[in-house]
Amino acid sequence: MTMTEIKVKDDDRYYEGCGHEGPIRCIFLCEFHPTAGPKITCQVPTDYVSKEIFDAVSVYIIPKLQLQRSILTVNALGYKITGFPVRIDNPKYARNAYYFNLCFVCDAWARTVQYEPVVKKLSEYLMTMEQETGFLSSENQSSEKLRLPLMLNQILMDLNLHGKSTVIEGTTTMHLKVVKMAPDPPSVADHHVPIFTIDQNLFREQHWDLTTQQVLPYIDGFNHVAKIAAEADVENNLVKSCVQNLVYYGAVSLIPIFQYSNVYSATPHLRNLAANSKLQEDCLLYVSGSDSCLPSLQDVFLFYCSMTYGTTLRDLCLRFNPRSLQIDERRLVQFGLLHKLIRRIHKYPVFIESNGNSDPPSPILRCFNGASSYDEICCSFGLSAQELDELVECDPTVTVIWK
Protein backbone atom coordinates (compact mmCIF):
# COMPACT_ATOMS: atom_id res chain seq x y z
CA MET A 1 0.00 0.00 0.00
CA THR A 2 1.43 3.40 -0.98
CA MET A 3 1.58 6.46 1.27
CA THR A 4 -0.97 8.14 -1.01
CA GLU A 5 -3.44 5.31 -0.41
CA ILE A 6 -2.88 5.52 3.36
CA LYS A 7 -3.48 9.27 3.33
CA VAL A 8 -6.70 8.85 1.35
CA LYS A 9 -7.94 6.28 3.88
CA ASP A 10 -7.07 8.64 6.75
CA ASP A 11 -8.90 11.47 5.03
CA ASP A 12 -11.99 9.28 4.73
CA ARG A 13 -11.86 8.25 8.38
CA TYR A 14 -10.82 11.49 10.08
CA TYR A 15 -11.98 15.07 9.65
CA GLU A 16 -11.72 18.38 11.46
CA GLY A 17 -13.81 18.22 14.61
CA CYS A 18 -14.01 14.40 14.72
CA GLY A 19 -12.53 14.47 18.23
CA HIS A 20 -9.66 12.05 17.62
CA GLU A 21 -6.25 12.91 19.06
CA GLY A 22 -3.40 12.49 16.64
CA PRO A 23 0.34 12.39 17.37
CA ILE A 24 2.68 15.36 17.20
CA ARG A 25 4.17 15.20 13.71
CA CYS A 26 6.75 17.93 14.08
CA ILE A 27 8.11 20.58 16.45
CA PHE A 28 9.75 23.69 15.04
CA LEU A 29 11.14 26.97 16.29
CA CYS A 30 10.71 30.04 14.11
CA GLU A 31 12.14 33.51 14.60
CA PHE A 32 11.70 36.93 13.08
CA HIS A 33 14.98 37.82 11.39
CA PRO A 34 15.58 41.60 11.21
CA THR A 35 16.30 41.45 7.46
CA ALA A 36 14.95 38.08 6.21
CA GLY A 37 11.68 38.20 8.14
CA PRO A 38 9.99 35.10 9.64
CA LYS A 39 11.88 31.85 9.14
CA ILE A 40 12.19 28.38 10.67
CA THR A 41 15.54 28.06 12.47
CA CYS A 42 15.10 24.59 13.98
CA GLN A 43 12.78 21.74 13.01
CA VAL A 44 12.42 18.06 13.95
CA PRO A 45 12.06 16.09 11.80
CA THR A 46 13.93 18.21 9.28
CA ASP A 47 11.94 19.77 6.42
CA TYR A 48 8.57 18.39 7.61
CA VAL A 49 7.06 21.85 7.08
CA SER A 50 8.34 23.20 3.78
CA LYS A 51 9.43 26.80 3.26
CA GLU A 52 6.48 27.36 0.92
CA ILE A 53 3.97 26.18 3.51
CA PHE A 54 5.60 28.24 6.26
CA ASP A 55 5.70 31.40 4.13
CA ALA A 56 1.97 31.00 3.45
CA VAL A 57 1.07 30.98 7.16
CA SER A 58 3.97 32.90 8.71
CA VAL A 59 1.86 36.03 9.26
CA TYR A 60 -0.16 33.96 11.79
CA ILE A 61 2.90 32.27 13.32
CA ILE A 62 4.76 35.55 14.02
CA PRO A 63 1.72 37.79 14.53
CA LYS A 64 1.19 41.43 15.44
CA LEU A 65 1.93 42.69 18.94
CA GLN A 66 -1.71 42.34 20.07
CA LEU A 67 -1.56 38.54 19.65
CA GLN A 68 1.76 37.95 21.40
CA ARG A 69 1.74 35.65 24.46
CA SER A 70 -1.48 33.96 23.30
CA ILE A 71 -2.11 30.39 22.20
CA LEU A 72 -2.69 30.44 18.44
CA THR A 73 -3.75 27.48 16.31
CA VAL A 74 -3.62 27.66 12.52
CA ASN A 75 -5.33 24.94 10.47
CA ALA A 76 -4.37 25.31 6.82
CA LEU A 77 -2.87 23.42 3.90
CA GLY A 78 -3.17 20.04 5.64
CA TYR A 79 -1.39 21.07 8.86
CA LYS A 80 -2.64 22.12 12.27
CA ILE A 81 0.02 24.33 13.87
CA THR A 82 -0.24 25.35 17.54
CA GLY A 83 2.12 27.94 18.95
CA PHE A 84 2.66 30.55 21.64
CA PRO A 85 4.36 33.59 20.03
CA VAL A 86 6.73 35.49 22.30
CA ARG A 87 8.32 38.93 22.03
CA ILE A 88 11.27 39.89 24.25
CA ASP A 89 11.98 43.62 24.40
CA ASN A 90 15.65 44.48 24.83
CA PRO A 91 17.88 47.09 23.15
CA LYS A 92 20.55 44.43 22.56
CA TYR A 93 18.44 42.97 19.73
CA ALA A 94 18.06 44.40 16.26
CA ARG A 95 14.85 46.48 16.19
CA ASN A 96 15.02 46.36 20.03
CA ALA A 97 13.01 43.13 20.22
CA TYR A 98 13.38 39.41 19.63
CA TYR A 99 10.40 37.43 18.27
CA PHE A 100 10.11 33.65 18.31
CA ASN A 101 7.44 30.95 18.34
CA LEU A 102 7.78 27.32 19.37
CA CYS A 103 5.14 25.33 17.45
CA PHE A 104 3.70 21.82 17.49
CA VAL A 105 2.49 20.48 14.13
CA CYS A 106 -0.29 17.85 13.95
CA ASP A 107 -2.58 16.46 11.28
CA ALA A 108 -5.32 18.82 10.13
CA TRP A 109 -8.04 16.61 11.67
CA ALA A 110 -6.36 16.11 15.05
CA ARG A 111 -7.62 17.46 18.36
CA THR A 112 -4.80 19.61 19.75
CA VAL A 113 -6.26 21.39 22.79
CA GLN A 114 -4.42 18.97 25.11
CA TYR A 115 -1.06 20.20 23.74
CA GLU A 116 -1.72 23.89 24.39
CA PRO A 117 -0.46 23.98 28.04
CA VAL A 118 2.67 22.08 26.96
CA VAL A 119 3.39 24.53 24.13
CA LYS A 120 2.92 27.47 26.50
CA LYS A 121 5.16 26.00 29.22
CA LEU A 122 7.91 25.06 26.75
CA SER A 123 7.80 28.51 25.15
CA GLU A 124 8.11 30.23 28.53
CA TYR A 125 11.00 27.91 29.41
CA LEU A 126 12.82 28.90 26.21
CA MET A 127 12.05 32.57 26.88
CA THR A 128 13.69 32.31 30.31
CA MET A 129 16.75 30.59 28.86
CA GLU A 130 17.02 33.23 26.14
CA GLN A 131 16.87 36.04 28.68
CA GLU A 132 19.51 34.38 30.87
CA THR A 133 21.99 33.00 28.32
CA GLY A 134 20.87 33.99 24.81
CA PHE A 135 20.05 30.33 24.23
CA LEU A 136 18.01 31.00 21.05
CA SER A 137 19.48 34.13 19.51
CA SER A 138 23.20 33.37 19.84
CA GLU A 139 25.03 33.49 16.51
CA ASN A 140 27.86 31.27 17.78
CA GLN A 141 27.21 27.88 16.16
CA SER A 142 29.22 26.07 18.84
CA SER A 143 27.01 27.55 21.54
CA GLU A 144 24.14 26.13 23.55
CA LYS A 145 21.78 26.62 20.60
CA LEU A 146 23.15 23.49 18.94
CA ARG A 147 21.51 21.45 21.68
CA LEU A 148 18.05 22.69 20.72
CA PRO A 149 17.40 20.08 17.96
CA LEU A 150 18.32 17.27 20.38
CA MET A 151 16.02 18.73 23.03
CA LEU A 152 13.06 19.09 20.64
CA ASN A 153 13.61 15.58 19.24
CA GLN A 154 13.57 14.12 22.76
CA ILE A 155 10.38 16.04 23.60
CA LEU A 156 8.70 14.90 20.37
CA MET A 157 9.44 11.22 20.98
CA ASP A 158 8.63 11.30 24.71
CA LEU A 159 5.29 13.08 24.32
CA ASN A 160 4.16 10.76 21.52
CA LEU A 161 5.23 7.59 23.33
CA HIS A 162 4.55 8.41 26.98
CA GLY A 163 2.58 11.67 27.05
CA LYS A 164 5.27 13.27 29.22
CA SER A 165 8.89 14.41 29.01
CA THR A 166 11.61 15.67 31.33
CA VAL A 167 14.10 18.19 29.96
CA ILE A 168 17.35 18.88 31.81
CA GLU A 169 19.35 21.86 30.61
CA GLY A 170 22.26 22.78 32.86
CA THR A 171 20.93 23.19 36.37
CA THR A 172 17.33 23.63 35.14
CA THR A 173 14.81 20.79 34.93
CA MET A 174 11.48 21.07 33.19
CA HIS A 175 8.66 18.52 33.33
CA LEU A 176 6.13 18.40 30.49
CA LYS A 177 2.95 16.34 30.54
CA VAL A 178 0.04 16.04 28.15
CA VAL A 179 -3.19 16.20 30.17
CA LYS A 180 -6.19 14.68 28.47
CA MET A 181 -8.95 17.25 28.07
CA ALA A 182 -12.43 15.83 28.51
CA PRO A 183 -15.24 17.14 26.29
CA ASP A 184 -17.68 19.62 27.77
CA PRO A 185 -20.26 17.83 29.95
CA PRO A 186 -23.94 17.93 28.93
CA SER A 187 -26.24 20.47 30.54
CA VAL A 188 -28.00 19.14 33.64
CA ALA A 189 -31.78 19.45 34.03
CA ASP A 190 -34.06 19.11 37.06
CA HIS A 191 -35.28 15.68 35.96
CA HIS A 192 -31.84 14.14 35.41
CA VAL A 193 -30.72 11.48 37.86
CA PRO A 194 -26.98 11.39 38.73
CA ILE A 195 -25.49 7.98 39.48
CA PHE A 196 -21.93 7.12 40.53
CA THR A 197 -19.81 5.43 37.88
CA ILE A 198 -16.94 4.82 40.31
CA ASP A 199 -16.82 2.97 43.59
CA GLN A 200 -18.54 5.30 46.02
CA ASN A 201 -16.58 3.78 48.93
CA LEU A 202 -13.36 4.99 47.31
CA PHE A 203 -14.74 8.45 46.59
CA ARG A 204 -12.90 11.00 48.69
CA GLU A 205 -15.29 13.81 49.55
CA GLN A 206 -12.53 16.07 50.85
CA HIS A 207 -11.26 16.52 47.30
CA TRP A 208 -14.40 18.52 46.45
CA ASP A 209 -15.80 21.90 47.48
CA LEU A 210 -18.19 22.27 50.43
CA THR A 211 -21.32 22.48 48.27
CA THR A 212 -20.44 19.27 46.44
CA GLN A 213 -19.76 17.54 49.76
CA GLN A 214 -23.23 18.58 50.89
CA VAL A 215 -24.80 17.14 47.71
CA LEU A 216 -22.87 13.83 47.51
CA PRO A 217 -24.84 11.88 50.19
CA TYR A 218 -28.05 12.33 48.20
CA ILE A 219 -26.68 10.93 44.93
CA ASP A 220 -27.99 7.35 44.92
CA GLY A 221 -28.98 6.71 41.31
CA PHE A 222 -32.69 7.34 42.05
CA ASN A 223 -32.95 10.95 43.29
CA HIS A 224 -33.30 13.48 40.48
CA VAL A 225 -31.61 16.88 40.65
CA ALA A 226 -34.67 18.76 41.90
CA LYS A 227 -35.17 16.24 44.72
CA ILE A 228 -31.47 16.36 45.65
CA ALA A 229 -31.66 20.16 45.87
CA ALA A 230 -34.69 19.96 48.18
CA GLU A 231 -33.27 17.26 50.47
CA ALA A 232 -29.78 18.74 50.64
CA ASP A 233 -31.19 22.26 51.14
CA VAL A 234 -29.00 23.59 48.34
CA GLU A 235 -30.07 26.06 45.64
CA ASN A 236 -31.16 24.22 42.48
CA ASN A 237 -28.65 25.83 40.11
CA LEU A 238 -25.79 25.08 42.50
CA VAL A 239 -26.75 21.39 42.51
CA LYS A 240 -26.79 21.42 38.70
CA SER A 241 -23.30 22.95 38.65
CA CYS A 242 -22.00 20.37 41.14
CA VAL A 243 -23.47 17.46 39.18
CA GLN A 244 -22.15 18.84 35.89
CA ASN A 245 -18.69 19.08 37.43
CA LEU A 246 -18.90 15.48 38.66
CA VAL A 247 -19.97 14.37 35.16
CA TYR A 248 -16.96 16.20 33.66
CA TYR A 249 -14.55 14.31 35.92
CA GLY A 250 -16.22 10.97 35.20
CA ALA A 251 -17.45 10.47 38.76
CA VAL A 252 -21.15 10.26 37.83
CA SER A 253 -23.37 9.76 34.80
CA LEU A 254 -26.91 10.95 34.12
CA ILE A 255 -29.82 8.54 33.70
CA PRO A 256 -33.63 9.00 33.51
CA ILE A 257 -35.94 8.87 36.54
CA PHE A 258 -36.80 5.32 37.64
CA GLN A 259 -40.51 4.41 37.78
CA TYR A 260 -42.33 1.11 37.38
CA SER A 261 -44.53 2.75 34.75
CA ASN A 262 -41.46 3.38 32.57
CA VAL A 263 -41.00 1.64 29.25
CA TYR A 264 -37.55 0.52 28.15
CA SER A 265 -36.22 -1.03 24.96
CA ALA A 266 -33.19 -3.26 24.38
CA THR A 267 -30.45 -1.78 22.18
CA PRO A 268 -27.95 -3.45 19.80
CA HIS A 269 -25.35 -3.16 22.58
CA LEU A 270 -27.14 -5.97 24.41
CA ARG A 271 -25.19 -8.41 22.27
CA ASN A 272 -22.09 -7.35 24.25
CA LEU A 273 -23.59 -9.00 27.33
CA ALA A 274 -23.66 -12.35 25.52
CA ALA A 275 -20.07 -12.06 24.28
CA ASN A 276 -18.15 -10.28 27.05
CA SER A 277 -17.45 -12.44 30.10
CA LYS A 278 -16.18 -9.48 32.18
CA LEU A 279 -19.38 -7.55 31.45
CA GLN A 280 -21.40 -10.63 32.43
CA GLU A 281 -19.60 -10.90 35.76
CA ASP A 282 -20.03 -7.19 36.49
CA CYS A 283 -23.69 -7.34 35.54
CA LEU A 284 -24.55 -10.31 37.77
CA LEU A 285 -22.76 -8.76 40.75
CA TYR A 286 -24.48 -5.42 40.21
CA VAL A 287 -28.06 -6.61 39.67
CA SER A 288 -27.97 -9.05 42.60
CA GLY A 289 -26.86 -6.43 45.09
CA SER A 290 -24.79 -9.06 46.95
CA ASP A 291 -21.99 -11.59 46.36
CA SER A 292 -23.71 -14.43 48.17
CA CYS A 293 -26.39 -15.46 45.70
CA LEU A 294 -26.06 -14.42 42.08
CA PRO A 295 -28.84 -14.70 39.48
CA SER A 296 -28.32 -16.72 36.32
CA LEU A 297 -27.12 -14.93 33.21
CA GLN A 298 -29.98 -16.51 31.26
CA ASP A 299 -32.61 -14.91 33.51
CA VAL A 300 -30.93 -11.49 33.34
CA PHE A 301 -30.53 -11.67 29.57
CA LEU A 302 -34.15 -12.77 29.09
CA PHE A 303 -35.36 -9.88 31.27
CA TYR A 304 -33.42 -7.38 29.13
CA CYS A 305 -34.62 -8.95 25.86
CA SER A 306 -38.25 -8.66 27.02
CA MET A 307 -37.99 -4.89 27.30
CA THR A 308 -39.82 -3.42 24.31
CA TYR A 309 -42.36 -0.80 23.26
CA GLY A 310 -45.69 -0.99 25.03
CA THR A 311 -44.42 -3.11 27.94
CA THR A 312 -43.87 -1.31 31.24
CA LEU A 313 -41.38 -2.39 33.87
CA ARG A 314 -44.35 -3.22 36.12
CA ASP A 315 -45.63 -5.66 33.46
CA LEU A 316 -42.23 -7.36 33.31
CA CYS A 317 -42.01 -7.64 37.10
CA LEU A 318 -45.42 -9.32 37.23
CA ARG A 319 -44.33 -11.72 34.49
CA PHE A 320 -40.87 -12.67 35.82
CA ASN A 321 -41.06 -12.00 39.58
CA PRO A 322 -37.40 -10.84 39.54
CA ARG A 323 -36.88 -11.00 43.32
CA SER A 324 -37.46 -14.78 43.20
CA LEU A 325 -34.68 -14.91 40.59
CA GLN A 326 -32.28 -12.95 42.86
CA ILE A 327 -32.61 -9.94 40.53
CA ASP A 328 -33.03 -6.40 41.84
CA GLU A 329 -35.01 -4.85 38.99
CA ARG A 330 -34.02 -1.30 40.00
CA ARG A 331 -30.31 -2.09 39.77
CA LEU A 332 -30.94 -4.11 36.60
CA VAL A 333 -32.33 -0.99 34.94
CA GLN A 334 -29.45 1.14 36.25
CA PHE A 335 -26.82 -1.25 34.88
CA GLY A 336 -28.58 -1.49 31.52
CA LEU A 337 -28.75 2.30 31.15
CA LEU A 338 -25.14 2.86 32.23
CA HIS A 339 -23.83 0.33 29.70
CA LYS A 340 -26.33 1.29 27.00
CA LEU A 341 -27.82 -2.22 26.96
CA ILE A 342 -31.28 -0.62 27.14
CA ARG A 343 -32.72 2.84 26.64
CA ARG A 344 -35.71 4.64 28.10
CA ILE A 345 -38.71 5.19 25.84
CA HIS A 346 -40.00 8.63 26.84
CA LYS A 347 -43.54 9.99 26.58
CA TYR A 348 -44.05 13.43 25.03
CA PRO A 349 -47.54 15.00 25.33
CA VAL A 350 -48.60 17.19 22.41
CA PHE A 351 -51.38 19.80 22.51
CA ILE A 352 -53.47 19.75 19.32
CA GLU A 353 -55.14 22.95 18.15
CA SER A 354 -58.93 22.91 18.47
CA ASN A 355 -61.79 25.22 17.47
CA GLY A 356 -59.35 27.47 15.70
CA ASN A 357 -57.73 28.43 19.00
CA SER A 358 -53.98 27.91 18.77
CA ASP A 359 -53.12 29.23 22.26
CA PRO A 360 -53.09 26.59 25.03
CA PRO A 361 -55.37 27.74 27.88
CA SER A 362 -53.00 26.88 30.78
CA PRO A 363 -49.27 27.01 31.55
CA ILE A 364 -48.94 23.22 31.72
CA LEU A 365 -50.54 22.80 28.30
CA ARG A 366 -47.93 25.18 26.88
CA CYS A 367 -45.37 22.50 27.78
CA PHE A 368 -47.27 19.95 25.68
CA ASN A 369 -45.19 20.82 22.64
CA GLY A 370 -43.71 17.43 21.77
CA ALA A 371 -40.26 18.52 23.04
CA SER A 372 -40.83 18.22 26.81
CA SER A 373 -40.99 14.70 28.24
CA TYR A 374 -43.15 13.43 31.09
CA ASP A 375 -40.13 13.56 33.40
CA GLU A 376 -39.43 17.21 32.61
CA ILE A 377 -43.06 18.29 32.98
CA CYS A 378 -43.58 16.35 36.22
CA CYS A 379 -40.50 17.98 37.79
CA SER A 380 -41.51 21.45 36.62
CA PHE A 381 -45.07 21.28 37.99
CA GLY A 382 -44.59 18.92 40.95
CA LEU A 383 -46.82 16.20 39.50
CA SER A 384 -46.54 12.43 39.64
CA ALA A 385 -46.58 10.45 36.42
CA GLN A 386 -50.00 9.08 37.34
CA GLU A 387 -51.42 12.59 37.86
CA LEU A 388 -50.04 13.71 34.52
CA ASP A 389 -51.48 10.60 32.86
CA GLU A 390 -54.92 11.42 34.25
CA LEU A 391 -54.65 15.00 33.02
CA VAL A 392 -53.65 13.87 29.51
CA GLU A 393 -56.33 11.16 29.27
CA CYS A 394 -59.10 13.57 30.30
CA ASP A 395 -58.17 16.14 27.62
CA PRO A 396 -59.16 15.21 24.04
CA THR A 397 -56.93 17.99 22.66
CA VAL A 398 -53.78 16.23 23.92
CA THR A 399 -52.09 13.20 22.39
CA VAL A 400 -48.90 11.38 23.41
CA ILE A 401 -45.83 10.52 21.34
CA TRP A 402 -43.52 7.70 22.46
CA LYS A 403 -39.90 7.98 21.35
PyMOL commands that set and color helices and strands:
alter all, ss='L'
color gray80, all
select helices_A, chain A and resi 3-13+51-61+65-67+94-96+113-133+144-162+200-202+205-207+210-218+225-232+236-248+268-275+277-288+297-305+313-320+322-325+329-338+363-366+374-381+385-393
alter helices_A, ss='H'
color red, helices_A
select strands_A, chain A and resi 26-33+37-44+72-76+79-83+86-89+97-107+164-169+172-177+193-196+252-255+263-266+342-345+347-351+398-402
alter strands_A, ss='S'
color yellow, strands_A
deselect
rebuild
show_as cartoon
